[in-house]
Amino acid sequence: MNLDSALKPVLAVAAEHAPAVDADGRFPEEAVSALGESGLLGLTIPAREGGPGAGPREFAHVAAELAAVCGSTAMVYLMHVCGAMTVLAAPPPALPALAAGLATGRTLATLAFSEPGSRSHFWAPVSQAKRNGGEDVRFTADKSWVTSAGHAGLYVTSVLSADEPGTVDLYAIEADRPGVSVTGSFRGLGLRGNASAPMRFEVTAPDPTRLGPAGTGLALMTDTVMPWFNLGNAAVSLGLARAALEAAVRHTSSARLEHTGQTLAELPTIRARLARMSLQLEAASAYMRRAAESIAAPDEQTPLHVLGVKALANDTALAVTDDAMRVCGGAAFSNHLAIERFFRDARAGHVMAPTADALYDFYGKAITGQPVFG
């Protein structure tokens, strides 16, 4: 796959519809459809499963480029890749055709982890699966913040295990399974089109729809979900930050003070702030590239990179988009520069589980030799 050739028409579609997706809070159907047609929904699927087998660095590139034109589309894409890679890490025997659907883009995947009872502690569901006789379990799981709710074809859903007390199981729940429903709507400060609505899974799930052996859900979350999600979330944050910086440079370089004849960019205070924004973005982007390389070829530093990349990128996006608002003033406060959209969208990453503050805590535990999830 020629990545840039595949991506170019998708970015055009996403950019065309991004203002309406944001203003109307609607799912980015056109851009997601274009992603499917381009083959990018299957970007990270291994060749043996029918995909191009691209790695973390290519994935981060696509997520960042999407975010620079439409944050909502980027989040839908991120969650699809996370769901797909989790399924491929422990394929459910009952769904042998699932990998092919994910590789071709026929199936849009997402994660359904966070619950009202455990909030941003996505690794700790409170919903309990119970044996339903034979090889079936039954559970009612109320999930909050399910990206692509009502639009995905597959939900990777977490529950407390029916067989291994105190542990977590993950199930691949298809959207047409009886008992799957969207129970609310989503209207957020930013990322308004990613349909992060609450859902209820009141389902009977056969054992062959479970991902991996009983009790291994937490390991899948930490070993598979977190590397792909944290890297992708970082890429989304930095894509938004880059778009805000570029918009700020364009505006300040062209907007002129007629009474002095200067552009805004000729003011020392504006130039200094733009420089700081650029340096912050470059530093965080370099760390993200290092994290992607480490995830692709794991070493002893990989766990730290997984924990650090999202937190650093989230904070960088907060700072850069805030400074973009400052240097552009009232022009940024209105929506014709799109900076206010990037500003609002960038706020989501910091509070999205695992939150940046939680990741700093985990990172601190790791470098001081304490159990990360203890």
PEKANOR-V776505 format. One record per residue. RES is the residue in three letters. PSI is psi in whole degrees, 0 to 359 (* if undefined). D_LAST is the distance of its C-alpha to the last C-alpha in Angstrom with 2 decimals. Layout:
# PEKANOR-V776505
((RES & PSI & D_LAST) (RES & PSI & D_LAST))
This chain:
# PEKANOR-V776505
((MET & 129 & 42.44) (ASN & 106 & 43.69) (LEU & 312 & 40.70) (ASP & 325 & 42.59) (SER & 321 & 45.48) (ALA & 326 & 43.24) (LEU & 327 & 41.37) (LYS & 308 & 44.43) (PRO & 330 & 45.86) (VAL & 316 & 42.48) (LEU & 323 & 42.01) (ALA & 316 & 45.53) (VAL & 315 & 44.87) (ALA & 318 & 41.55) (ALA & 321 & 43.21) (GLU & 320 & 46.19) (HIS & 352 & 44.25) (ALA & 315 & 41.37) (PRO & 319 & 43.24) (ALA & 322 & 44.06) (VAL & 316 & 40.57) (ASP & 311 & 39.27) (ALA & 321 & 42.17) (ASP & 352 & 42.31) (GLY & 40 & 38.61) (ARG & 153 & 39.54) (PHE & 139 & 37.80) (PRO & 65 & 39.00) (GLU & 315 & 40.90) (GLU & 316 & 43.27) (ALA & 321 & 40.71) (VAL & 320 & 38.53) (SER & 317 & 41.74) (ALA & 322 & 42.67) (LEU & 318 & 39.32) (GLY & 315 & 40.03) (GLU & 329 & 43.58) (SER & 342 & 42.55) (GLY & 359 & 40.22) (LEU & 338 & 37.30) (LEU & 335 & 35.21) (GLY & 16 & 35.24) (LEU & 315 & 34.73) (THR & 2 & 31.67) (ILE & 130 & 32.83) (PRO & 155 & 33.87) (ALA & 325 & 37.61) (ARG & 341 & 37.52) (GLU & 6 & 36.47) (GLY & 6 & 39.12) (GLY & 176 & 37.34) (PRO & 347 & 37.98) (GLY & 31 & 34.73) (ALA & 164 & 33.88) (GLY & 192 & 30.61) (PRO & 322 & 28.00) (ARG & 317 & 30.50) (GLU & 319 & 33.13) (PHE & 314 & 30.74) (ALA & 323 & 29.66) (HIS & 313 & 33.36) (VAL & 316 & 34.32) (ALA & 319 & 31.58) (ALA & 318 & 32.60) (GLU & 320 & 36.28) (LEU & 317 & 35.85) (ALA & 327 & 33.95) (ALA & 342 & 36.79) (VAL & 328 & 39.17) (CYS & 104 & 37.13) (GLY & 324 & 33.50) (SER & 315 & 33.51) (THR & 319 & 34.79) (ALA & 320 & 32.20) (MET & 320 & 29.33) (VAL & 316 & 30.98) (TYR & 314 & 31.33) (LEU & 312 & 27.73) (MET & 328 & 26.44) (HIS & 312 & 29.09) (VAL & 319 & 28.06) (CYS & 314 & 24.37) (GLY & 316 & 25.57) (ALA & 316 & 28.11) (MET & 330 & 25.93) (THR & 318 & 23.37) (VAL & 317 & 26.37) (LEU & 335 & 27.79) (ALA & 333 & 24.65) (ALA & 75 & 25.08) (PRO & 130 & 28.54) (PRO & 123 & 29.24) (PRO & 332 & 32.34) (ALA & 350 & 34.03) (LEU & 66 & 34.35) (PRO & 336 & 36.07) (ALA & 2 & 37.73) (LEU & 317 & 34.63) (ALA & 320 & 34.19) (ALA & 320 & 37.82) (GLY & 322 & 37.48) (LEU & 323 & 34.55) (ALA & 323 & 36.47) (THR & 351 & 39.60) (GLY & 5 & 38.06) (ARG & 332 & 39.50) (THR & 123 & 36.06) (LEU & 125 & 33.85) (ALA & 163 & 30.16) (THR & 174 & 27.25) (LEU & 144 & 23.74) (ALA & 83 & 23.22) (PHE & 306 & 19.51) (SER & 141 & 19.07) (GLU & 152 & 20.09) (PRO & 326 & 21.42) (GLY & 334 & 19.10) (SER & 1 & 15.80) (ARG & 235 & 17.60) (SER & 358 & 16.09) (HIS & 74 & 12.78) (PHE & 338 & 14.76) (TRP & 359 & 12.23) (ALA & 74 & 12.33) (PRO & 153 & 16.02) (VAL & 348 & 17.58) (SER & 140 & 20.78) (GLN & 125 & 21.47) (ALA & 145 & 23.70) (LYS & 146 & 26.22) (ARG & 135 & 28.69) (ASN & 16 & 32.05) (GLY & 137 & 33.97) (GLY & 228 & 34.39) (GLU & 25 & 32.35) (ASP & 147 & 31.48) (VAL & 158 & 28.61) (ARG & 136 & 29.11) (PHE & 152 & 26.79) (THR & 114 & 27.21) (ALA & 117 & 24.66) (ASP & 119 & 25.32) (LYS & 142 & 23.96) (SER & 154 & 24.27) (TRP & 51 & 25.09) (VAL & 104 & 26.26) (THR & 140 & 28.06) (SER & 24 & 31.48) (ALA & 127 & 31.46) (GLY & 353 & 34.79) (HIS & 334 & 35.65) (ALA & 153 & 33.31) (GLY & 346 & 34.51) (LEU & 132 & 31.12) (TYR & 119 & 27.83) (VAL & 112 & 24.64) (THR & 139 & 23.05) (SER & 143 & 19.73) (VAL & 161 & 19.62) (LEU & 137 & 17.89) (SER & 141 & 19.50) (ALA & 342 & 22.70) (ASP & 334 & 22.49) (GLU & 93 & 18.95) (PRO & 136 & 17.53) (GLY & 4 & 14.08) (THR & 175 & 14.15) (VAL & 141 & 15.64) (ASP & 148 & 19.12) (LEU & 139 & 20.98) (TYR & 145 & 24.73) (ALA & 107 & 27.54) (ILE & 116 & 29.56) (GLU & 149 & 32.94) (ALA & 333 & 34.32) (ASP & 7 & 37.36) (ARG & 135 & 35.57) (PRO & 135 & 36.74) (GLY & 0 & 34.34) (VAL & 122 & 32.94) (SER & 150 & 33.84) (VAL & 126 & 33.27) (THR & 3 & 33.00) (GLY & 188 & 33.42) (SER & 175 & 34.38) (PHE & 128 & 32.86) (ARG & 104 & 34.35) (GLY & 173 & 32.24) (LEU & 317 & 32.94) (GLY & 184 & 32.72) (LEU & 46 & 32.23) (ARG & 343 & 34.60) (GLY & 6 & 35.60) (ASN & 7 & 32.39) (ALA & 46 & 32.65) (SER & 69 & 29.04) (ALA & 160 & 30.04) (PRO & 150 & 28.39) (MET & 158 & 29.04) (ARG & 134 & 29.14) (PHE & 98 & 28.77) (GLU & 80 & 30.64) (VAL & 159 & 31.21) (THR & 124 & 31.89) (ALA & 117 & 30.15) (PRO & 149 & 31.46) (ASP & 323 & 29.11) (PRO & 358 & 30.65) (THR & 359 & 29.30) (ARG & 145 & 25.68) (LEU & 107 & 24.08) (GLY & 179 & 23.31) (PRO & 161 & 22.78) (ALA & 138 & 21.20) (GLY & 6 & 17.42) (THR & 11 & 17.05) (GLY & 320 & 16.63) (LEU & 321 & 13.02) (ALA & 321 & 14.18) (LEU & 321 & 17.19) (MET & 313 & 15.40) (THR & 325 & 13.39) (ASP & 333 & 16.31) (THR & 306 & 19.25) (VAL & 309 & 18.80) (MET & 316 & 16.74) (PRO & 313 & 19.15) (TRP & 318 & 22.20) (PHE & 312 & 21.16) (ASN & 319 & 19.91) (LEU & 313 & 23.00) (GLY & 321 & 25.31) (ASN & 321 & 24.14) (ALA & 318 & 24.70) (ALA & 319 & 28.10) (VAL & 313 & 29.01) (SER & 315 & 28.19) (LEU & 331 & 30.27) (GLY & 318 & 33.02) (LEU & 317 & 33.39) (ALA & 318 & 33.44) (ARG & 317 & 36.06) (ALA & 320 & 38.22) (ALA & 318 & 38.13) (LEU & 313 & 39.08) (GLU & 320 & 41.89) (ALA & 321 & 43.23) (ALA & 320 & 43.18) (VAL & 316 & 45.05) (ARG & 314 & 47.63) (HIS & 312 & 48.25) (THR & 337 & 48.49) (SER & 343 & 50.69) (SER & 329 & 53.15) (ALA & 131 & 53.13) (ARG & 142 & 55.92) (LEU & 105 & 57.05) (GLU & 329 & 60.74) (HIS & 344 & 61.91) (THR & 342 & 60.55) (GLY & 3 & 60.58) (GLN & 147 & 57.00) (THR & 162 & 54.17) (LEU & 325 & 50.89) (ALA & 347 & 49.49) (GLU & 355 & 52.20) (LEU & 129 & 50.72) (PRO & 320 & 48.75) (THR & 322 & 45.98) (ILE & 314 & 45.49) (ARG & 317 & 45.62) (ALA & 319 & 43.03) (ARG & 320 & 40.58) (LEU & 320 & 41.21) (ALA & 315 & 40.65) (ARG & 318 & 37.30) (MET & 314 & 36.26) (SER & 317 & 37.44) (LEU & 319 & 35.67) (GLN & 317 & 32.31) (LEU & 318 & 32.74) (GLU & 317 & 33.84) (ALA & 314 & 30.93) (ALA & 324 & 28.29) (SER & 321 & 30.33) (ALA & 318 & 30.44) (TYR & 321 & 26.67) (MET & 318 & 26.47) (ARG & 320 & 29.04) (ARG & 320 & 27.14) (ALA & 318 & 23.97) (ALA & 317 & 26.18) (GLU & 321 & 27.71) (SER & 322 & 24.43) (ILE & 323 & 23.21) (ALA & 324 & 26.67) (ALA & 81 & 26.60) (PRO & 142 & 23.01) (ASP & 191 & 22.53) (GLU & 341 & 19.95) (GLN & 352 & 19.81) (THR & 315 & 19.25) (PRO & 322 & 15.47) (LEU & 320 & 16.23) (HIS & 320 & 19.24) (VAL & 318 & 17.50) (LEU & 322 & 15.18) (GLY & 331 & 18.11) (VAL & 319 & 21.05) (LYS & 314 & 20.55) (ALA & 313 & 19.68) (LEU & 315 & 22.66) (ALA & 320 & 24.98) (ASN & 312 & 24.20) (ASP & 324 & 25.03) (THR & 318 & 28.02) (ALA & 321 & 29.35) (LEU & 313 & 29.11) (ALA & 315 & 31.07) (VAL & 315 & 33.61) (THR & 328 & 34.49) (ASP & 317 & 34.83) (ASP & 326 & 37.15) (ALA & 320 & 39.08) (MET & 320 & 39.79) (ARG & 314 & 40.96) (VAL & 336 & 43.31) (CYS & 350 & 44.89) (GLY & 226 & 45.24) (GLY & 330 & 47.01) (ALA & 327 & 47.43) (ALA & 331 & 43.67) (PHE & 328 & 43.44) (SER & 175 & 45.78) (ASN & 7 & 44.75) (HIS & 343 & 47.34) (LEU & 347 & 45.24) (ALA & 0 & 42.13) (ILE & 322 & 40.07) (GLU & 331 & 39.09) (ARG & 315 & 37.72) (PHE & 320 & 35.65) (PHE & 312 & 34.48) (ARG & 316 & 33.44) (ASP & 324 & 31.84) (ALA & 338 & 29.76) (ARG & 338 & 28.08) (ALA & 318 & 26.31) (GLY & 321 & 24.07) (HIS & 326 & 22.31) (VAL & 1 & 21.26) (MET & 130 & 20.72) (ALA & 137 & 17.25) (PRO & 128 & 15.12) (THR & 158 & 16.88) (ALA & 319 & 17.86) (ASP & 320 & 16.23) (ALA & 320 & 12.78) (LEU & 323 & 13.53) (TYR & 320 & 14.67) (ASP & 314 & 11.45) (PHE & 316 & 9.62) (TYR & 317 & 12.69) (GLY & 320 & 12.57) (LYS & 316 & 9.21) (ALA & 317 & 10.84) (ILE & 349 & 14.11) (THR & 11 & 13.03) (GLY & 20 & 11.32) (GLN & 154 & 7.73) (PRO & 127 & 4.92) (VAL & 316 & 5.60) (PHE & 20 & 3.79) (GLY & * & 0.00))
